[in-house]
Amino acid sequence: MTNRIAFFLGLFILILIGADYIFFGTEHFLFLAKKLMDLIEYIAFWR
């Protein structure tokens, strides 16, 4: 992955997060953050 692809991929993800925040609020962020923490704990268990 080149730096240009990584930059535009990161920019695209930030735009999607911003659109989600504008249209739907912050409830989705909290849900996704909780699920991400669960996933990290699950993966850390198998390490």
MOPAC internal coordinates of N, CA, C and O (Angstrom, degrees):
PM7 1SCF
backbone

  N    0.0000 0     0.00 0     0.00 0    0    0    0
  C    1.4503 1     0.00 0     0.00 0    1    0    0
  C    1.5219 1   107.82 1     0.00 0    2    1    0
  O    1.2310 1   121.13 1   -54.32 1    3    2    1
  N    1.2835 1   115.45 1   125.68 1    3    2    1
  C    1.4589 1   119.79 1   179.08 1    5    3    2
  C    1.5259 1   110.19 1   -81.19 1    6    5    3
  O    1.2310 1   121.31 1   -13.72 1    7    6    5
  N    1.3124 1   115.10 1   166.28 1    7    6    5
  C    1.4644 1   119.94 1   179.22 1    9    7    6
  C    1.5196 1   111.14 1   -63.73 1   10    9    7
  O    1.2310 1   120.24 1   144.33 1   11   10    9
  N    1.3172 1   117.15 1   -35.67 1   11   10    9
  C    1.4660 1   121.08 1  -179.13 1   13   11   10
  C    1.5366 1   110.16 1   -65.04 1   14   13   11
  O    1.2310 1   120.28 1   136.19 1   15   14   13
  N    1.3248 1   117.07 1   -43.81 1   15   14   13
  C    1.4650 1   120.51 1   178.88 1   17   15   14
  C    1.5227 1   110.38 1   -65.14 1   18   17   15
  O    1.2310 1   120.12 1   136.70 1   19   18   17
  N    1.3219 1   117.38 1   -43.30 1   19   18   17
  C    1.4615 1   121.45 1   179.52 1   21   19   18
  C    1.5258 1   110.91 1   -62.52 1   22   21   19
  O    1.2310 1   120.40 1   139.32 1   23   22   21
  N    1.3277 1   116.85 1   -40.68 1   23   22   21
  C    1.4614 1   120.61 1   179.40 1   25   23   22
  C    1.5199 1   110.88 1   -62.78 1   26   25   23
  O    1.2310 1   120.16 1   131.17 1   27   26   25
  N    1.3317 1   117.31 1   -48.83 1   27   26   25
  C    1.4559 1   119.75 1  -177.70 1   29   27   26
  C    1.5295 1   112.11 1   -70.21 1   30   29   27
  O    1.2310 1   120.02 1   147.77 1   31   30   29
  N    1.3117 1   117.58 1   -32.23 1   31   30   29
  C    1.4627 1   120.35 1   175.15 1   33   31   30
  C    1.5262 1   110.33 1   -65.54 1   34   33   31
  O    1.2310 1   120.17 1   135.44 1   35   34   33
  N    1.3264 1   117.29 1   -44.56 1   35   34   33
  C    1.4638 1   121.12 1   176.87 1   37   35   34
  C    1.5177 1   111.98 1   -63.54 1   38   37   35
  O    1.2310 1   120.39 1   139.34 1   39   38   37
  N    1.3305 1   116.86 1   -40.66 1   39   38   37
  C    1.4558 1   121.00 1   177.56 1   41   39   38
  C    1.5231 1   111.17 1   -63.78 1   42   41   39
  O    1.2310 1   120.40 1   138.44 1   43   42   41
  N    1.3162 1   116.85 1   -41.56 1   43   42   41
  C    1.4679 1   121.79 1   178.53 1   45   43   42
  C    1.5257 1   110.89 1   -62.64 1   46   45   43
  O    1.2310 1   120.36 1   137.75 1   47   46   45
  N    1.3171 1   116.91 1   -42.25 1   47   46   45
  C    1.4664 1   120.42 1   178.85 1   49   47   46
  C    1.5258 1   110.68 1   -65.00 1   50   49   47
  O    1.2310 1   120.06 1   138.54 1   51   50   49
  N    1.3269 1   117.49 1   -41.46 1   51   50   49
  C    1.4621 1   120.06 1   178.04 1   53   51   50
  C    1.5226 1   112.03 1   -64.88 1   54   53   51
  O    1.2310 1   120.19 1   143.05 1   55   54   53
  N    1.3271 1   117.24 1   -36.95 1   55   54   53
  C    1.4658 1   120.78 1   176.98 1   57   55   54
  C    1.5253 1   110.04 1   -65.20 1   58   57   55
  O    1.2310 1   120.32 1   137.93 1   59   58   57
  N    1.3205 1   117.00 1   -42.07 1   59   58   57
  C    1.4692 1   119.81 1   178.16 1   61   59   58
  C    1.5283 1   111.42 1   -63.95 1   62   61   59
  O    1.2310 1   120.13 1   139.29 1   63   62   61
  N    1.3126 1   117.36 1   -40.71 1   63   62   61
  C    1.4633 1   120.73 1   178.12 1   65   63   62
  C    1.5227 1   110.03 1   -64.39 1   66   65   63
  O    1.2310 1   120.40 1   138.12 1   67   66   65
  N    1.3349 1   116.84 1   -41.88 1   67   66   65
  C    1.4610 1   120.65 1   178.02 1   69   67   66
  C    1.5194 1   111.99 1   -62.99 1   70   69   67
  O    1.2310 1   120.21 1   138.14 1   71   70   69
  N    1.3282 1   117.21 1   -41.86 1   71   70   69
  C    1.4665 1   120.71 1   178.57 1   73   71   70
  C    1.5244 1   110.30 1   -65.10 1   74   73   71
  O    1.2310 1   120.27 1   139.97 1   75   74   73
  N    1.3159 1   117.10 1   -40.03 1   75   74   73
  C    1.4627 1   120.66 1   178.04 1   77   75   74
  C    1.5230 1   110.42 1   -62.36 1   78   77   75
  O    1.2310 1   120.68 1   138.75 1   79   78   77
  N    1.3196 1   116.31 1   -41.25 1   79   78   77
  C    1.4620 1   120.62 1   178.97 1   81   79   78
  C    1.5342 1   111.14 1   -65.01 1   82   81   79
  O    1.2310 1   120.41 1   137.33 1   83   82   81
  N    1.3168 1   116.83 1   -42.67 1   83   82   81
  C    1.4675 1   120.62 1  -178.12 1   85   83   82
  C    1.5252 1   111.23 1   -66.84 1   86   85   83
  O    1.2310 1   120.19 1   135.21 1   87   86   85
  N    1.3240 1   117.25 1   -44.79 1   87   86   85
  C    1.4631 1   120.37 1  -173.27 1   89   87   86
  C    1.5237 1   114.28 1   -86.13 1   90   89   87
  O    1.2310 1   119.83 1   147.83 1   91   90   89
  N    1.3394 1   117.93 1   -32.17 1   91   90   89
  C    1.4662 1   119.33 1  -171.83 1   93   91   90
  C    1.5199 1   114.96 1  -121.07 1   94   93   91
  O    1.2310 1   119.01 1   170.44 1   95   94   93
  N    1.3068 1   119.49 1    -9.56 1   95   94   93
  C    1.4586 1   120.84 1   178.87 1   97   95   94
  C    1.5156 1   112.33 1    91.24 1   98   97   95
  O    1.2310 1   121.19 1    14.25 1   99   98   97
  N    1.3211 1   115.33 1  -165.75 1   99   98   97
  C    1.4657 1   120.44 1  -172.67 1  101   99   98
  C    1.5256 1   114.04 1   -98.83 1  102  101   99
  O    1.2310 1   119.78 1   179.48 1  103  102  101
  N    1.3167 1   118.03 1    -0.52 1  103  102  101
  C    1.4686 1   119.28 1  -176.70 1  105  103  102
  C    1.5311 1   111.72 1   -62.60 1  106  105  103
  O    1.2310 1   120.61 1   144.71 1  107  106  105
  N    1.3187 1   116.43 1   -35.29 1  107  106  105
  C    1.4624 1   119.73 1  -178.74 1  109  107  106
  C    1.5216 1   111.51 1   -68.12 1  110  109  107
  O    1.2310 1   120.44 1   143.89 1  111  110  109
  N    1.3378 1   116.77 1   -36.11 1  111  110  109
  C    1.4523 1   119.82 1   179.35 1  113  111  110
  C    1.5181 1   111.09 1   -62.14 1  114  113  111
  O    1.2310 1   120.37 1   136.78 1  115  114  113
  N    1.3106 1   116.90 1   -43.22 1  115  114  113
  C    1.4605 1   120.74 1  -179.43 1  117  115  114
  C    1.5226 1   110.70 1   -64.05 1  118  117  115
  O    1.2310 1   120.25 1   136.35 1  119  118  117
  N    1.3213 1   117.13 1   -43.65 1  119  118  117
  C    1.4627 1   121.15 1   178.29 1  121  119  118
  C    1.5249 1   110.79 1   -61.58 1  122  121  119
  O    1.2310 1   120.33 1   132.34 1  123  122  121
  N    1.3353 1   116.97 1   -47.66 1  123  122  121
  C    1.4608 1   120.21 1  -179.13 1  125  123  122
  C    1.5212 1   111.77 1   -65.97 1  126  125  123
  O    1.2310 1   119.95 1   144.20 1  127  126  125
  N    1.3298 1   117.70 1   -35.80 1  127  126  125
  C    1.4582 1   120.39 1   178.04 1  129  127  126
  C    1.5268 1   110.78 1   -64.86 1  130  129  127
  O    1.2310 1   120.17 1   138.61 1  131  130  129
  N    1.3229 1   117.28 1   -41.39 1  131  130  129
  C    1.4668 1   120.59 1   177.67 1  133  131  130
  C    1.5210 1   111.24 1   -64.19 1  134  133  131
  O    1.2310 1   120.25 1   136.89 1  135  134  133
  N    1.3243 1   117.12 1   -43.11 1  135  134  133
  C    1.4637 1   120.40 1   179.44 1  137  135  134
  C    1.5319 1   111.23 1   -67.43 1  138  137  135
  O    1.2310 1   120.26 1   143.79 1  139  138  137
  N    1.3310 1   117.12 1   -36.21 1  139  138  137
  C    1.4592 1   120.01 1   177.23 1  141  139  138
  C    1.5221 1   110.67 1   -65.27 1  142  141  139
  O    1.2310 1   120.10 1   139.46 1  143  142  141
  N    1.3197 1   117.42 1   -40.54 1  143  142  141
  C    1.4656 1   120.18 1   177.50 1  145  143  142
  C    1.5226 1   111.43 1   -64.13 1  146  145  143
  O    1.2310 1   120.24 1   140.83 1  147  146  145
  N    1.3289 1   117.15 1   -39.17 1  147  146  145
  C    1.4635 1   120.68 1   175.87 1  149  147  146
  C    1.5224 1   110.93 1   -62.40 1  150  149  147
  O    1.2310 1   120.49 1   138.15 1  151  150  149
  N    1.3295 1   116.66 1   -41.85 1  151  150  149
  C    1.4594 1   120.74 1   179.25 1  153  151  150
  C    1.5197 1   111.18 1   -64.84 1  154  153  151
  O    1.2310 1   120.16 1   138.27 1  155  154  153
  N    1.3189 1   117.30 1   -41.73 1  155  154  153
  C    1.4607 1   120.93 1   179.60 1  157  155  154
  C    1.5240 1   110.45 1   -64.20 1  158  157  155
  O    1.2310 1   120.07 1   137.85 1  159  158  157
  N    1.3129 1   117.47 1   -42.15 1  159  158  157
  C    1.4667 1   120.53 1   177.75 1  161  159  158
  C    1.5226 1   110.81 1   -64.48 1  162  161  159
  O    1.2310 1   120.07 1   140.60 1  163  162  161
  N    1.3299 1   117.47 1   -39.40 1  163  162  161
  C    1.4623 1   121.46 1   179.11 1  165  163  162
  C    1.5239 1   110.93 1   -64.58 1  166  165  163
  O    1.2310 1   120.65 1   136.34 1  167  166  165
  N    1.3255 1   116.36 1   -43.66 1  167  166  165
  C    1.4528 1   120.18 1   179.72 1  169  167  166
  C    1.5301 1   110.83 1   -68.31 1  170  169  167
  O    1.2310 1   120.03 1   141.77 1  171  170  169
  N    1.3146 1   117.55 1   -38.23 1  171  170  169
  C    1.4607 1   121.49 1   178.46 1  173  171  170
  C    1.5289 1   110.75 1   -63.74 1  174  173  171
  O    1.2310 1   120.32 1   148.32 1  175  174  173
  N    1.3191 1   116.99 1   -31.68 1  175  174  173
  C    1.4607 1   120.98 1   177.92 1  177  175  174
  C    1.5230 1   110.40 1   -62.90 1  178  177  175
  O    1.2310 1   119.64 1   139.35 1  179  178  177
  N    1.3076 1   118.29 1   -40.65 1  179  178  177
  C    1.4678 1   122.35 1  -177.17 1  181  179  178
  C    1.5070 1   111.95 1   -80.20 1  182  181  179
  O    1.2310 1   119.62 1   169.00 1  183  182  181
  N    1.2889 1   118.32 1   -11.00 1  183  182  181
  C    1.4460 1   121.32 1   179.00 1  185  183  182
  C    1.4928 1   109.22 1   -73.73 1  186  185  183
  O    1.2310 1   120.10 1   180.00 1  187  186  185

